[in-house]
Amino acid sequence: SSNEGAVFNWSPLYNIIGSSSSQPQVYPKQTTKYNVNVSFKGCVTSDSVTVNVIDNVSLNLPADTTICKTDSIPIIPSTNALYFSWSPGVGLSSTSDEEPVASPLSQTKYTLLASVGKCFATDAININVVPYPSVNVSADATICYGTTTQLNANIEGSYFVWSPVQSLVNPNTLSPVAGPQSTTEYVLHVTDTIGCPKPVEDSILVTVIPKVLPFAGNDTMVVRGQPVQLIATGGTNYKWTPSIYLSDPNIANPVAIFSVAPDTMLYSVRVSTAEGCFANDSIKIYIFQTPPEAFIPTAFTPNSDGKNDLFRITVAGMKKFLYFRIYNRWGQLLFSTTDPNKGWDGLYNGMKQASGTYVYTVGAIDYNDKPYLRKGTLVLIR
């Protein structure tokens, strides 16, 4: 609003020009508090202002410094000034703030003009800019269990360290060999000594395909002309060698038929994963030139000498094994199993049975779906 008609009265009358105006000029030699009374249409109010008097403008900027490129730093001067003018303005958050934030992308010298009235002072600070160290590690890799891969990295820096190092060969180089047992991320940390102390890092993930556990099946016995179903497990791809007598050597479950064959046949199967990891296993097939048969010894000696301690039978050409039983001369059942690989140790309820003659019976279904039954005697010798 207009102050026309208002009456101003400033005090003290010390080095003041226009003490009855609304905008007097003052030139005190020392800090002075000026009071003003204002009368307007019968209303009176008052206020005051302190004029600080300093001998000179003091100004000190921080020492020259170095920052990492793309980083920022506040510039905090020590000064009694009231007004500020920075130059150049590039990279500064403000050219008139007392404490601007500087983010130069190259070496820059910032100058500050600090003033109080007509008094002023200048100072400058040089900010050196150093790029971060750089690191670039080779692309992620996938390896098979038990194999290795070489890591490769390029850096711009003075110091580097890999982690973890337990599964690395030559970890003090930029091209170590990694042989992890499980999937592992290797990180390369790089630092420098030219002014940017902050580390940078890059990583590589080495994925380990789990160990392939191939199984070609248990060794078995067949007769000539009997189809044998082979079943391998442990992977996604299979290759049998040799391929002779097999319906298809490149599947997990080929059928083998030995129309003409040696006494034994050893097959090896390579079991592999979709990634190409592989391992081998084998199966031995015993081939009898007879009809389906159970081969049964006449005697055994269960004396714990490691020889003939079990009375065990051998079956060939059977599709299904039903039972193997042993009785004493009074018809008492002493031993019974449905597993053709198990045998009798000459014990019954933990008691050694006496030397003498015993009776066995064998029941099975041969590969032609015909029942097979056999009964005979055996001799236990102690």
C-alpha positions in Angstrom: 0.0 0.0 0.0 1.1 3.6 -0.4 2.8 5.3 2.6 1.8 8.7 1.4 1.0 10.7 4.6 3.0 8.4 6.8 5.6 10.1 9.1 9.0 8.3 9.6 11.4 9.0 12.4 14.7 7.1 12.5 17.1 7.1 15.4 19.9 7.4 16.3 20.9 10.2 14.1 24.3 8.6 13.5 25.7 8.7 10.0 22.3 8.7 8.4 20.9 10.6 5.5 17.1 11.0 5.2 16.2 10.2 8.8 12.6 11.2 8.1 12.2 9.2 4.9 11.1 5.6 4.3 14.5 4.7 2.7 17.3 6.5 4.5 20.9 5.9 3.6 23.3 5.0 6.5 27.1 4.7 6.7 28.0 3.7 10.2 31.6 3.0 11.2 30.6 0.3 13.6 27.7 -2.1 14.0 24.6 0.0 14.7 21.0 -0.8 15.4 18.6 1.7 13.8 15.1 2.2 15.1 12.1 3.6 13.2 8.8 5.0 14.4 6.0 5.3 11.8 2.8 7.4 12.4 -0.1 7.1 10.0 -3.6 8.5 10.5 -3.2 8.4 14.3 -1.7 4.9 14.3 1.9 4.5 15.5 4.2 1.5 15.0 7.9 0.8 15.3 10.6 -1.6 14.0 14.4 -1.8 13.9 17.2 -3.1 11.7 20.8 -3.8 12.6 23.5 -2.9 10.2 26.6 -5.0 10.7 29.9 -3.4 10.0 32.9 -5.6 9.2 36.5 -4.6 8.5 36.6 -6.8 5.4 35.1 -9.8 3.7 36.8 -13.0 4.7 36.7 -16.0 2.3 38.4 -19.4 2.3 37.5 -22.2 0.0 38.4 -25.8 0.7 41.7 -27.2 -0.6 41.8 -28.5 -4.2 40.4 -32.0 -4.4 39.7 -35.0 -6.7 36.5 -36.8 -7.3 35.4 -39.8 -9.3 33.7 -39.0 -12.6 29.9 -38.8 -12.3 30.2 -38.2 -8.5 29.4 -34.9 -6.9 30.8 -32.9 -4.0 29.4 -29.9 -2.0 31.7 -26.9 -1.9 31.5 -25.3 1.6 33.4 -21.9 1.9 34.4 -20.3 5.2 33.2 -16.7 4.9 31.3 -13.8 6.5 29.9 -12.7 3.2 26.2 -12.4 2.4 26.2 -12.6 -1.4 27.8 -15.1 -3.7 28.6 -15.5 -7.3 30.2 -18.6 -8.7 31.8 -19.1 -12.1 31.8 -21.0 -14.3 28.3 -22.4 -13.7 28.8 -25.7 -15.6 28.4 -28.6 -13.2 27.1 -26.5 -10.3 23.7 -26.9 -8.7 23.6 -23.1 -8.3 25.8 -20.1 -9.0 24.4 -18.0 -6.2 24.2 -20.4 -3.2 26.7 -20.2 -0.5 27.3 -24.0 -0.6 26.5 -25.4 -4.1 27.0 -29.0 -5.1 29.6 -29.5 -7.9 29.4 -32.4 -10.4 32.0 -31.5 -13.1 32.7 -34.1 -15.8 36.2 -32.8 -16.3 38.8 -30.9 -14.4 37.3 -27.5 -13.4 38.4 -24.5 -11.5 35.5 -22.8 -9.7 35.9 -19.1 -8.6 33.7 -17.5 -5.9 33.1 -13.8 -5.6 31.7 -13.2 -2.1 30.5 -9.7 -1.1 29.0 -7.6 1.6 27.8 -4.3 0.2 30.7 -2.9 -1.8 33.2 -5.1 -0.1 34.1 -8.4 -1.7 36.7 -11.2 -1.7 37.5 -14.0 -4.2 38.9 -17.4 -3.9 39.1 -20.5 -6.2 39.1 -24.3 -5.9 40.3 -26.7 -8.5 38.4 -30.0 -8.7 40.2 -32.8 -10.5 38.0 -35.5 -12.1 39.3 -39.1 -12.4 37.3 -41.8 -14.1 36.2 -44.9 -12.2 38.3 -48.0 -12.8 36.7 -50.3 -15.3 36.1 -54.1 -15.4 34.6 -56.4 -18.0 34.3 -60.1 -17.3 33.5 -62.8 -19.9 29.9 -64.0 -20.4 28.2 -66.5 -18.1 29.2 -70.1 -18.8 27.7 -73.6 -18.3 30.0 -76.6 -17.6 29.6 -80.3 -16.8 30.3 -81.5 -13.3 34.0 -82.3 -13.0 35.1 -80.1 -15.8 36.6 -76.6 -15.9 36.2 -73.3 -17.8 38.5 -70.4 -18.2 37.4 -66.9 -17.0 38.6 -63.9 -18.9 38.5 -60.2 -17.8 39.7 -56.8 -19.1 40.3 -54.0 -16.6 41.5 -50.5 -16.3 42.8 -50.2 -12.8 45.8 -51.0 -10.6 44.5 -53.8 -8.3 42.0 -56.6 -8.7 40.8 -59.6 -6.7 38.5 -62.5 -7.5 36.1 -64.0 -5.1 35.5 -66.8 -4.2 39.0 -68.2 -5.0 38.6 -71.7 -3.5 37.7 -73.3 -6.9 40.0 -71.1 -9.0 43.4 -72.0 -10.5 45.7 -68.9 -10.8 43.3 -66.5 -9.2 46.0 -63.8 -9.2 45.6 -63.4 -13.0 42.8 -62.0 -15.2 42.3 -65.5 -16.8 41.9 -68.0 -14.0 40.6 -71.5 -14.6 37.3 -72.2 -12.7 36.3 -75.7 -11.6 33.4 -75.4 -9.2 31.5 -78.4 -8.0 28.3 -76.5 -8.0 26.9 -73.4 -9.6 29.1 -70.4 -8.5 29.1 -66.7 -9.2 32.6 -65.3 -9.4 33.0 -61.5 -8.7 36.0 -59.5 -9.9 36.7 -56.4 -7.7 38.9 -53.6 -9.3 40.3 -50.5 -7.6 42.8 -47.8 -8.7 45.4 -45.4 -7.1 45.0 -42.4 -9.4 42.4 -40.5 -7.3 39.2 -42.5 -7.5 39.3 -44.9 -4.5 36.0 -46.5 -5.1 35.9 -50.1 -6.3 34.0 -51.4 -9.3 33.0 -55.0 -9.9 31.7 -57.4 -12.5 30.6 -61.0 -12.2 30.3 -64.2 -14.1 27.9 -67.1 -13.3 29.3 -70.5 -13.9 26.4 -73.0 -14.0 27.4 -76.6 -13.2 25.3 -79.3 -14.6 24.9 -81.9 -11.9 27.0 -85.1 -12.0 25.6 -87.6 -14.5 24.8 -90.9 -12.7 24.5 -93.5 -15.4 23.0 -97.0 -14.7 22.9 -99.7 -17.4 21.1 -102.2 -15.3 22.3 -105.2 -13.2 24.2 -108.0 -14.8 21.8 -110.8 -15.9 21.6 -114.3 -17.4 19.5 -115.3 -20.4 19.2 -118.2 -22.8 19.8 -118.0 -26.5 16.7 -116.6 -28.3 15.3 -114.9 -25.1 14.4 -111.2 -25.6 16.2 -109.1 -23.0 14.8 -105.7 -22.1 17.7 -103.3 -21.3 16.8 -100.2 -19.3 19.3 -97.4 -18.8 18.7 -94.4 -16.6 20.5 -91.1 -15.6 20.2 -88.8 -18.6 18.2 -87.7 -21.6 20.2 -89.3 -24.4 21.7 -92.8 -24.6 24.1 -94.7 -26.9 24.8 -98.4 -26.5 28.0 -100.0 -27.9 28.4 -102.4 -29.5 25.1 -102.1 -31.4 25.0 -105.8 -32.4 21.8 -107.8 -31.3 20.1 -104.5 -30.2 16.8 -103.3 -31.5 18.0 -99.7 -31.3 21.3 -98.6 -29.8 20.2 -95.0 -29.4 17.4 -95.3 -26.9 17.4 -96.0 -23.2 15.5 -99.3 -23.5 16.5 -101.4 -26.5 15.7 -105.1 -26.7 18.5 -107.6 -27.2 17.9 -111.0 -28.8 20.9 -113.4 -29.0 20.0 -115.8 -31.8 23.7 -116.6 -32.2 26.0 -115.2 -29.5 29.0 -115.9 -27.4 28.8 -117.0 -23.8 28.9 -113.4 -22.5 28.0 -110.0 -24.0 29.3 -106.8 -22.4 27.4 -103.6 -23.4 28.5 -100.1 -22.5 26.0 -97.2 -22.5 26.9 -93.5 -22.7 24.3 -91.5 -20.8 24.3 -87.8 -21.6 22.3 -84.7 -20.8 20.7 -82.2 -23.1 23.8 -80.0 -22.4 26.2 -82.7 -23.6 27.4 -83.9 -20.2 27.9 -87.6 -20.1 29.1 -90.7 -18.2 29.3 -94.4 -19.0 28.1 -97.6 -17.4 28.1 -101.2 -18.5 26.1 -104.4 -18.1 27.3 -108.0 -18.6 24.8 -110.5 -20.0 25.6 -114.3 -19.6 24.1 -116.3 -22.4 23.3 -120.0 -22.0 22.9 -122.3 -25.0 20.1 -124.2 -23.3 16.3 -124.0 -22.9 15.1 -121.9 -19.9 16.8 -123.6 -16.9 17.7 -123.3 -13.2 21.3 -124.4 -12.6 21.5 -125.9 -9.2 24.7 -127.2 -7.4 24.6 -130.6 -5.6 26.3 -129.5 -2.3 27.6 -126.6 -0.3 29.9 -126.1 2.8 28.7 -123.3 5.1 31.9 -123.1 7.1 32.6 -119.3 6.6 35.7 -119.9 4.6 34.4 -117.7 1.8 33.9 -120.7 -0.6 30.5 -122.3 -1.2 29.1 -120.8 2.0 25.7 -120.3 0.4 23.5 -122.7 -1.5 22.6 -120.5 -4.4 21.0 -121.3 -7.8 21.4 -119.7 -11.2 18.4 -119.1 -13.4 18.4 -118.3 -17.1 15.5 -117.7 -19.5 13.0 -116.8 -16.8 10.5 -114.0 -17.2 9.3 -114.3 -13.6 10.9 -116.0 -10.6 8.3 -117.4 -8.2 10.1 -119.2 -5.4 13.2 -121.1 -4.1 12.6 -123.3 -1.1 14.6 -125.7 1.0 13.1 -128.4 3.3 14.7 -130.9 5.7 14.0 -134.7 5.5 10.9 -134.3 7.6 9.4 -131.8 5.3 10.0 -128.7 7.5 10.5 -125.5 5.5 13.9 -124.1 6.4 14.4 -121.4 3.8 12.2 -119.5 1.2 12.8 -116.6 -1.1 11.4 -115.0 -4.2 14.7 -113.4 -5.1 16.8 -115.8 -7.3 20.0 -114.0 -6.2 19.6 -115.0 -2.5 20.9 -118.2 -1.1 20.7 -120.4 2.0 23.4 -120.1 4.6 22.6 -123.4 6.4 20.9 -121.8 9.3 17.4 -122.1 10.6 16.2 -119.6 13.3 19.9 -118.9 13.8 20.8 -122.5 14.4 23.3 -124.4 12.3 21.7 -127.3 10.5 23.4 -130.6 10.5 25.3 -132.2 7.7 23.1 -134.3 5.5 20.6 -134.3 2.6 18.0 -131.6 2.1 15.2 -131.0 -0.5 14.8 -128.0 -2.7 12.0 -126.8 -5.0 12.2 -124.0 -7.6 9.2 -122.3 -9.4 9.3 -119.8 -12.2 7.7 -118.7 -15.5 10.0 -118.8 -18.5 10.2 -116.2 -21.3 7.7 -118.2 -23.3 5.2 -117.9 -20.5 5.5 -121.6 -19.7 5.7 -122.7 -16.0 9.0 -124.1 -14.8 9.1 -126.4 -11.8 12.0 -128.3 -10.5 12.6 -130.4 -7.4 15.8 -132.2 -6.1 18.2 -132.8 -3.3 21.3 -131.1 -2.0 24.0 -132.1 0.5 25.1 -129.9 3.4 28.7 -130.6 4.4 30.2 -129.2 7.5 
